[in-house]
């Protein structure tokens, strides 16, 4: 175990750029663990540059990137000093494949470096990064970029991150790392991998790196036990995420059953035995429905090191969620006019996904023309020619079926990639001039947020920590 003092509060690594560097910086500066989201951060990065990089923060961090010459190449390709013209589309990065160009990987490394570097700027406290195991192909470049910026914690769930600890061990020494690529249709004896060899990216001596602590996000005792005993390297702790947490939830164990409005029903098999988990001798934090002083006290009483909190931070002033959406959701919440629905079909991953509905906004997604141009949630499959192809249940139905996908798998699917970019004010503009609609996600705690607000229209990350830690100011 590291000698780093364990935080009581871990700020959730939410969505695409909801947990951005500003939020993580605010939380870490106050002594708890701020976490940046690495999901699609490469696309966030190039869109910020195309919008002119207001304040110059991105370029300031790029100047600290240690690989010579990369910043100049990236700026030449993506930076627009005056920003985009009204109604102008964003230019897109090429979608990830099993093998991509050197500059494509470096752009991803730099994007993650920038986010972590800015979150750490001006204080000496730890910062974490959250990645989705399910989005496999960018992860090695993202992890390496985060390590170049000195990231202290890596948090990963939405899958089984068994191979991540070993990859961290290798890349901390600038050694090559590989992971198994999940490919549908492979034979039992067939294996595909994706790799990153850091030594291929340096023309100068590489800087010394520190291996960050690794926290696996789990939803069951069995997964925690397996990772503690069989992961490819050291696991430093767990975040135990229950089904009331926002974003992706683990599916219920056993045969699927649904309530009267179509949400998956969770049962006793989905409850984690905390005393049994504690027997593994690793610290853990409880997430999902724990974002209150009572939740923190209950977690500590159960043997946890603390809690992970998402929803309260998602709607604070410093989060990356676009201000009009924050304001509108909070206004509707104060009136009791907001619902959180666990949609079993919305995510292309097949994992249940929490969707916020305030004022009927979700209906806008039904009018959206299907298009897949970001591709983070595509899955790899074996083509008839024996090669690796990529498909997504949220892409145009005819394209998905042509690639061997089953048409029923497309029913109810949403393009989370584009919707979550819209959530943070980086919506793509389509040919008809209409912007991609948002799709907000929150934990069930959103329904109780009026009690926390106490009539306020907005609040800060400090307000959240004061509330959780019992130091709430009365002035």
Secondary structure in CASP SS format (residue, H / E / C, confidence):
PFRMAT SS
TARGET T0000
AUTHOR 0000-0000-0000
METHOD secondary structure of the structure
MODEL  1
X C 1.00
X C 1.00
X C 1.00
X C 1.00
X C 1.00
X C 1.00
X C 1.00
X C 1.00
X E 1.00
X E 1.00
X E 1.00
X C 1.00
X C 1.00
X C 1.00
X C 1.00
X C 1.00
X C 1.00
X C 1.00
X C 1.00
X C 1.00
X H 1.00
X H 1.00
X H 1.00
X H 1.00
X H 1.00
X H 1.00
X H 1.00
X H 1.00
X H 1.00
X C 1.00
X C 1.00
X C 1.00
X E 1.00
X E 1.00
X E 1.00
X E 1.00
X E 1.00
X C 1.00
X C 1.00
X C 1.00
X H 1.00
X H 1.00
X H 1.00
X H 1.00
X H 1.00
X H 1.00
X H 1.00
X H 1.00
X H 1.00
X H 1.00
X C 1.00
X C 1.00
X C 1.00
X H 1.00
X H 1.00
X H 1.00
X H 1.00
X H 1.00
X H 1.00
X H 1.00
X H 1.00
X H 1.00
X C 1.00
X C 1.00
X C 1.00
X C 1.00
X C 1.00
X C 1.00
X C 1.00
X H 1.00
X H 1.00
X H 1.00
X H 1.00
X H 1.00
X H 1.00
X H 1.00
X H 1.00
X H 1.00
X C 1.00
X C 1.00
X C 1.00
X C 1.00
X C 1.00
X C 1.00
X C 1.00
X C 1.00
X C 1.00
X C 1.00
X C 1.00
X C 1.00
X C 1.00
X C 1.00
X C 1.00
X C 1.00
X C 1.00
X C 1.00
X C 1.00
X C 1.00
X C 1.00
X C 1.00
X C 1.00
X H 1.00
X H 1.00
X H 1.00
X H 1.00
X H 1.00
X H 1.00
X H 1.00
X H 1.00
X H 1.00
X H 1.00
X H 1.00
X H 1.00
X H 1.00
X H 1.00
X H 1.00
X H 1.00
X H 1.00
X H 1.00
X H 1.00
X C 1.00
X C 1.00
X C 1.00
X C 1.00
X C 1.00
X C 1.00
X E 1.00
X E 1.00
X E 1.00
X E 1.00
X E 1.00
X E 1.00
X C 1.00
X C 1.00
X C 1.00
X C 1.00
X C 1.00
X C 1.00
X H 1.00
X H 1.00
X H 1.00
X H 1.00
X H 1.00
X H 1.00
X H 1.00
X H 1.00
X H 1.00
X H 1.00
X C 1.00
X C 1.00
X C 1.00
X C 1.00
X E 1.00
X E 1.00
X E 1.00
X E 1.00
X E 1.00
X C 1.00
X C 1.00
X C 1.00
X C 1.00
X C 1.00
X C 1.00
X H 1.00
X H 1.00
X H 1.00
X H 1.00
X H 1.00
X H 1.00
X H 1.00
X H 1.00
X H 1.00
X C 1.00
X C 1.00
X C 1.00
X C 1.00
X E 1.00
X E 1.00
X E 1.00
X E 1.00
X C 1.00
X C 1.00
X E 1.00
X E 1.00
X C 1.00
X C 1.00
X C 1.00
X C 1.00
X C 1.00
X C 1.00
X C 1.00
X C 1.00
X E 1.00
X E 1.00
X E 1.00
X E 1.00
X C 1.00
X H 1.00
X H 1.00
X H 1.00
X H 1.00
X C 1.00
X C 1.00
X C 1.00
X C 1.00
X C 1.00
X C 1.00
X C 1.00
X C 1.00
X C 1.00
X C 1.00
X C 1.00
X E 1.00
X E 1.00
X E 1.00
X E 1.00
X E 1.00
X E 1.00
X C 1.00
X C 1.00
X H 1.00
X H 1.00
X H 1.00
X H 1.00
X H 1.00
X H 1.00
X H 1.00
X H 1.00
X H 1.00
X H 1.00
X C 1.00
X C 1.00
X C 1.00
X C 1.00
X C 1.00
X C 1.00
X E 1.00
X E 1.00
X E 1.00
X E 1.00
X E 1.00
X C 1.00
X C 1.00
X C 1.00
X C 1.00
X C 1.00
X C 1.00
X E 1.00
X E 1.00
X C 1.00
X C 1.00
X C 1.00
X C 1.00
X C 1.00
X C 1.00
X C 1.00
X C 1.00
X E 1.00
X C 1.00
X C 1.00
X C 1.00
X C 1.00
X C 1.00
X E 1.00
X C 1.00
X C 1.00
X C 1.00
X H 1.00
X H 1.00
X H 1.00
X C 1.00
X C 1.00
X C 1.00
X H 1.00
X H 1.00
X H 1.00
X H 1.00
X H 1.00
X C 1.00
X C 1.00
X C 1.00
X C 1.00
X E 1.00
X E 1.00
X E 1.00
X E 1.00
X E 1.00
X C 1.00
X C 1.00
X C 1.00
X C 1.00
X C 1.00
X H 1.00
X H 1.00
X H 1.00
X H 1.00
X H 1.00
X H 1.00
X H 1.00
X H 1.00
X H 1.00
X C 1.00
X C 1.00
X C 1.00
X C 1.00
X E 1.00
X E 1.00
X E 1.00
X E 1.00
X C 1.00
X H 1.00
X H 1.00
X H 1.00
X H 1.00
X C 1.00
X C 1.00
X C 1.00
X C 1.00
X C 1.00
X C 1.00
X C 1.00
X C 1.00
X H 1.00
X H 1.00
X H 1.00
X H 1.00
X H 1.00
X H 1.00
X H 1.00
X H 1.00
X H 1.00
X H 1.00
X H 1.00
X H 1.00
X C 1.00
X C 1.00
X C 1.00
X C 1.00
X E 1.00
X E 1.00
X E 1.00
X E 1.00
X E 1.00
X C 1.00
X C 1.00
X C 1.00
X C 1.00
X C 1.00
X C 1.00
X C 1.00
X C 1.00
X E 1.00
X E 1.00
X E 1.00
X E 1.00
X E 1.00
X E 1.00
X C 1.00
X C 1.00
X C 1.00
X C 1.00
X C 1.00
X H 1.00
X H 1.00
X H 1.00
X H 1.00
X C 1.00
X C 1.00
X C 1.00
X C 1.00
X C 1.00
X C 1.00
X C 1.00
X C 1.00
X C 1.00
X C 1.00
X C 1.00
X C 1.00
X E 1.00
X E 1.00
X E 1.00
X E 1.00
X C 1.00
X C 1.00
X C 1.00
X C 1.00
X C 1.00
X E 1.00
X E 1.00
X E 1.00
X E 1.00
X C 1.00
X C 1.00
X C 1.00
X C 1.00
X C 1.00
X H 1.00
X H 1.00
X H 1.00
X H 1.00
X H 1.00
X H 1.00
X C 1.00
X C 1.00
X C 1.00
X C 1.00
X H 1.00
X H 1.00
X H 1.00
X H 1.00
X C 1.00
X C 1.00
X C 1.00
X C 1.00
X C 1.00
X H 1.00
X H 1.00
X H 1.00
X H 1.00
X H 1.00
X H 1.00
X H 1.00
X H 1.00
X C 1.00
X C 1.00
X C 1.00
X C 1.00
X C 1.00
X E 1.00
X C 1.00
X C 1.00
X C 1.00
X C 1.00
X C 1.00
X E 1.00
X C 1.00
X C 1.00
X C 1.00
X C 1.00
X C 1.00
X C 1.00
X C 1.00
X C 1.00
X H 1.00
X H 1.00
X H 1.00
X H 1.00
X H 1.00
X H 1.00
X H 1.00
X H 1.00
X H 1.00
X H 1.00
X C 1.00
X C 1.00
X C 1.00
X C 1.00
X C 1.00
X C 1.00
X C 1.00
X H 1.00
X H 1.00
X H 1.00
X H 1.00
X H 1.00
X H 1.00
X H 1.00
X H 1.00
X H 1.00
X C 1.00
X C 1.00
X C 1.00
X C 1.00
X C 1.00
X C 1.00
END
